[in-house]
Amino acid sequence: MKPNYFKSKLFLKYFWSYLFILIIPLVFITLFIYGNAVTNLRAEIERSHLNQLTQTKNIIDDRIKEMSDIASRISYDERLTPYRVHDPYLGREAIQALDQYKAPSSIIGEMLLYFHNDKRIYSSQGMSSLDVFTDKYNFHNWTPKDLIYDLNSVKLPTMRPADLLNRNSFQQSILAYLVPITPNSPSPHGTVMYFINEAELTSLIDSILGNYQGLSYIIDNNGQILTDNRQGESLMEAEANFLFGLSPGIHSQTLNGKQHSIVSVKSENNGWTYVTLMPSAQFFSSVLHVRSFIIMLFSIVVLVGAAIAIMLARIQYQPISTLAEFANSNAKPNRLANKSVQSGNELERIRTLLVDYSSRVDLQEPYARNHFLFMLLKYGSAQNQPPDLLEIFNLQFDRTHHFVMLIGWGELEDGQNNKQDRQEIIELLARMEFHELAAHAYGVELPQPKQLALIVSFNLDAAMQEFIHVQHIVQDIRGNILEMVDVIPTIGVGTCYSSPDQLNQSFIEACSAFELRTSTDHGTVTFFEKLSYTPDHTYWIPDNVLLKLSQSLKQGSYAVAAQIIRPEFRHLNTSEISALLMRCICFDILNTMLKTASELGIDNAMQEMAPHMMFNSLDELERSFLNIASRICAQVERNQMKKEHSLMDQVIAYINSHYMDHNLSLETISFEFAISPSHVSRSFKEKMGLNFIPYIWQKRMEEVMHQLKTTNDPLKDIIMRVGYLDTPNFIRKFKKETGLTPGQYRKLHTENERIKSGT
């Protein structure tokens, strides 16, 4: 090229014209590609943050629910009742129980149990006075006075930040979660307090922002910041309060004079708000590799364009025909590839998943008082209980006579009111007074959903027969139920005893009367004493005694069975009857146990009893019968344990066949098998040696690897097919475990298969 070309205005005009024709569209295309890359990357990052924030919320919700469930179980745990934890010997068992509750949870730093107005507080490490406790746990923003006040007055689960100061004035940020016990009670009797290291929560949100600078907040339902994870900047209090009012979703807002991308998720369980925000300018710096490529491409195209412009200008400067031929034969093949990541909108699916997690059935368990009364029904020994415990539960067994009623009802015509009517019956029968009959009664909830027990104590009227007095009490109770709720109860009534220590026998008798009632219609009242007939000879065992023996074996109550067998043999020892008649009477007891064993499905009972049919003395036969009763009761307990193990096998089989369902969770399994999520998690870990979530990830990972090797389906379809909805997050976790991306993994195994097939 000759230097005088640039001195020509026409040549320069052609040159600049062609150069601008190339440069100006290139600038717009470059800006469009760069902006589109930033927009797509921003959308991907924001959706990833939304998904990770939602997963963090679900994890924290599960942990909070787990701690509430632990507090609920503590309130019903007989080892952790006030009288047991105060006992010098049983207190050690209570401390061990607290440690057992704490151990399965990874988020709980310390767990403490406090009973209202008590001077002591209990933890998994031991018992200490409040003075020692407040001296050990010195909080910067929580005075001992306020701490004790909160322990005594909190009525709803409460989470509050607390800065713990040690002896070196080093400040440790923790969260204190206070749960009143009994949960949902208007008058709680104590508080379970959990100490959660703030790092346990910040560790869950550390990975959300990744390498980006910004803020992650967890804000409670009162707008108070529980924890935050600052990576770079910070916000003023007014701007932090603004975050609390944001609706869930993705927002763009100016804070501190800078444009920010804000992702917000709100928990439907506890009202907490989870927020991440980061300066929008970082999205442009995040596409550094794209920007570098575009700058390099832009520079190359500019240089090439300049050369082409010079060439075209020179051609234009030559004859028009030569320029036209040259232009037709030199088409510009430069093209820009626009690589965009296409990601589907998963908001609606996440919302659906959140609804599934939030639909939990929180079934209230019986109160501690109900546990105490149920133990009396099962084991008796009411008079051996500490007076302080009876006073706490407002229980009195100072009357002269005591008996147990079993009340049941069938399905109601209006099934929607069934639960409401049952609750009304429970409240009605919790404590009843009959002043005219000098009687009071305590209701006891039983494991069976349609049955309640009632412990009745009264002073016998000297002018009235015992059975008539019992009948009047039963009729009054039945009348009260009919007046209060639209339920016609079926009632079984046990024998009346002079000592409350025999309530377990009366309960077995009430169960027998209820089971063997003469009519199946609602409204039947069956007395155990009326089940017997008058024998022709005083030596024969009454039918009601045999019925009671059968029921005690079905309940697995060896104590009651032994209390039936021993008196009968003592009576035979003092009776002057023939050996043949004595053998026949003994066979009554033997046949009853054999029939009961058959009903319970214990098929080997006959073989075990056969050697005992020949005996040399009544003492020897008594020991044999007691041994047989013990074996039957033990078998009943083993059958119950076997049933539980079988249930866990079913749960594992269910998981193995449904692990590709994205709705699969501890809650769905809990609903499917009618067991609590915490029980599923604990039993699953004991059975499989692996937690539930890692097990599901492992199953899905194996299935994705299998389909990558055996199919040509798109990666996104495979990932969604196995139940994982967040594709970018799955790819990151896949690479972290295998060292390869899914595409690299498929390519590697495809090449290996080709090598194998070639050889």
Residue, then its C-alpha position, 0 to 999 in steps of 0.5 A: m500500500k502506498p503512503n499517499y493513499f492516506k493523504s487522499k480524502l476519498f480513500l480516508k472517507y471510504f476507509w472510515s465509512y467501512l470501519f464504522i460500518l464494521i465497528i458500530p454494529l460490532v459494538f451493539i452486538t458486543l454490548f447485547i451479548y455482554g448484557n444478555a450474558v450478565t442478565n442470564l447469569r444474574a437470573e441463574i445466580e438469583r434462582s440459585h440463591l432462591n433455591q439454596l435459601t429455600q433449602t436453608k429455610n427448610i433445614i432450619d425449620d426442620r431443626i426448629k421443629e425437631m427442637s420443639d418435638i424434643a421439648s414436647r417429648i421431654s414434657y411427657d417423659e416420666r424420667l424428666t418429671p419434677y419429682r424424678v429430677h429432684d430425687p437424688y438417685l433418679g436425678r442422674e437418670a434425668i440428666q442421662a435422659l437430657d443427654q440422650y435427647k441432645a445427642p442426636s441433634s447436631i445444632i444443639g450446643e447445650m440443652l437445659l430444663y427448668f421448672h417454674n419457680d425452681k432454684r435449680i436448672y438441669s442440663s445434659q451435663g448436670m444440675s446447678s443452682l440458678d446462681v451458679f448457672t447465671d455466673k457461668y453463662n454471663f450474657h452481654n445483652w441478657t441480665p440474670k434477672d431478665l433471663i430468670y424472668d423469661l424462663n418463668s414467663v415465656k408461654l410461646p416458643t421464643m428465639r433470641p440472640a444472646d452474646l455470651l461473655n467468658r472469663n476473658s471477656f471474649q464474646q461468643s454469639i449464640l442463640a437461645y431458643l426457649v420452648p415452654i412445656t407442656p407445649n400449647s398449654p396456657s399454663p406451662h410448668g417449665t421451660v426447655m432452653y436450647f443454646i445454639n451457636e450462631a455459627e451453626l446457622t451462619s454455616l448454613i448460609d455461608s455457601i449461599l453467596g459463594n464468592y460474592q460480597g453481600l449480606s445474608y440475614i435471618i430475621d424473626n417474626n418480630g423483625q429482629i435480626l437473629t444472625d447474619n453473614r456479612q461478606g463485605e458491606s453492611l447495612m444501616e438499621a433502617e435498611a435492615n428493617f426494610l428487608f423484613g417487610l419484603s414479600p418473598g421472591i427476587h427484588s431489585q432495590t437501591l440500598n446505601g446508594k447502590q443497586h442491590s439484588i435481593v432474594s427473600v424467602k419467608s417461613e410459613n411455620n415460624g414467620w422467619t424471613y431469610v434474605t440475601l442481598m448483593p450489589s448488582a455491580q458484581f454481576f458484571s464482574s462475574v462474567l469476567h471470562v465472557r468479558s475477556f473473550i468479548i474484548m479479545l474478540f472485539s480487538i481481533v475483529v477491530l484489527v481485521g475490520a480495519a484491515i478489511a476497511i483499508m482493503l475495501a477502501r483501496i478497492q473502492y478507490q479502484p474501478i467500480s467493477t473491480l471493487a464490486e467483484f472483489a466485494n462479492s468474492n470476499a464475504k465476511p464469515n465472522r459470526l459470534a456465538n451467543k451461549s446462554v444458559q436456559s433455566g426453567n422457572e422453579l418458583e411454583r414447584i418450590r412453593t408446592l414443596l414448601v406447602d408439603y413440608s409445612s403440612r405437618v400434623d402436630l399430634q398432642e401427646p398426653y400430659a405428664r399427669n396422664h402418663f402418671l395415671f396411665m402408669l397407675l393403671k398399668y402397675g398400680s402402687a398409687q400409695n407408694q407415689p411421693p405425696d409431692l407428685l400427687e399434689i402437683f398433679n392435684l390427685q387424691f386417693d384418700r377415699t375408701h373405695h376405688f375402681v376403673m371404668l373403660i369408656g369407648w365410642g364408635e364412629l360418629e355420623d358426622g366424621q368431621n366432629n369426631k376429633q372435636d367431640r373426643q376432645e370435649i370428652i377428654e376435657l369433661l372427664a379430666r376431673m369430675e366431682f360428685h359431691e352427693l355421692a362423695a366421689h371424684a374421678y380422673g380421666v386417662e387417655l389410652p393409646q387406642p384413639k376411641q377409648l378413655a379410662l376413668i379412675v373413680s374414688f369414693n367414700l362408701d355410704a353406710a346406708m348403701q350397698e357397694f355395688i349400688h353406689v358404684q352403679h349410681i356413680v356410673q350412671d351420673i358419669r354416663g349422664n354427664i357425657l350425654e349432656m355435654v356431647d353428642v356421643i353415646p358411650t359404651i362402658g366397661v366397669g371393673t371391680c371396686y377395691s379398697s386400695p388404690d394399689q389395686l387399680n391395675q387389677s380393676f383396669i384389667e377387669a374393666c377391659s374384660a368387661f368392655e371386650l365381653r359386653t353383652s351387646t354391641d350397641h352404643g350405650t351398653v354398660t357392662f360390670f365385670e362383677k356381672l360377668s360371673y355366674t353363681p357356681d354350683h360348688t364353691y371350689w370352682i373358679p368363677d368365670n370373671v376371674l378366668l376372664k380377668l386372667s385372659q385379659s391380663l395376658k393379652q395386655g402383657s401384664y404378668a403382675v396382674a396374672a400372678q395376682i390371679i393365679r397365686p390366690e387360686f392355688r392358696h385356696l386349693n391348698t386349704s380346700e379338702i377336695s379330691a385329687l381329680l376335682m383339683r386337677c379339673i379346677c387346675f385345667d380351667i386355668l390351663n385352658t384359659m391360658l392356652k386359649t388366650a395364647s392361641e388368640l394371640g397367635i402363640d402357636n407353640a404354647m401347647q407344646e410348652m404346656a404339655p410337660h406341665m400337665m403332670f405334677n406331683s404337688l400344687d406348689e410345683l404346678e403353681r410355679s409351672f403356671l406362673n412360668i407359662a404366664s411369664r412366657i406368654c407376657a414376654q412373647v406379647e412384648r416381643n411381638q410388639m418389638k417385632k412389629e416395630h422392626s417390621l415397620m422399619d423394613q417397610v419404611i426402607a422399602y418404601i424409600n428405595s421405591h420412591y427416592m426419585d419422587h421430589n416430594l419424598s421427605l421425612e414428613t411424607i414418610s411420617f404421614e404414610f406410616a403414622i410415625s413421627p419424623s424424628h422417630v423415622s430419622r433416628s430409627f433409619k440411622e440406627k438401621m442403615g448407619l446413614n442419615f436420611i438426606p445423604y442416603i437419598w442423595q446417594k441413591r439419586m446420584e447412583e441413578v444419574m450416573h447409571q442413566l448418563k452411561t446408558t442413555n443419551d437423554p439431556l442432563k436436565d431431564i435425567i436430573m429432574r427424573v430422579g427427583y432433583l429440581d435444582t440442576p445447577n446445584f446438582i451439577r456442582k455437587f456432582k463435580k465435588e464428589t466425582g471430580l467431573t461434570p456430568g457431561q465429562y463423566r458421560k463423555l469419559h464412559t462413552e469413550n471407554e465403552r468405544i475402546k472396549s468395543g474396539t478391542 
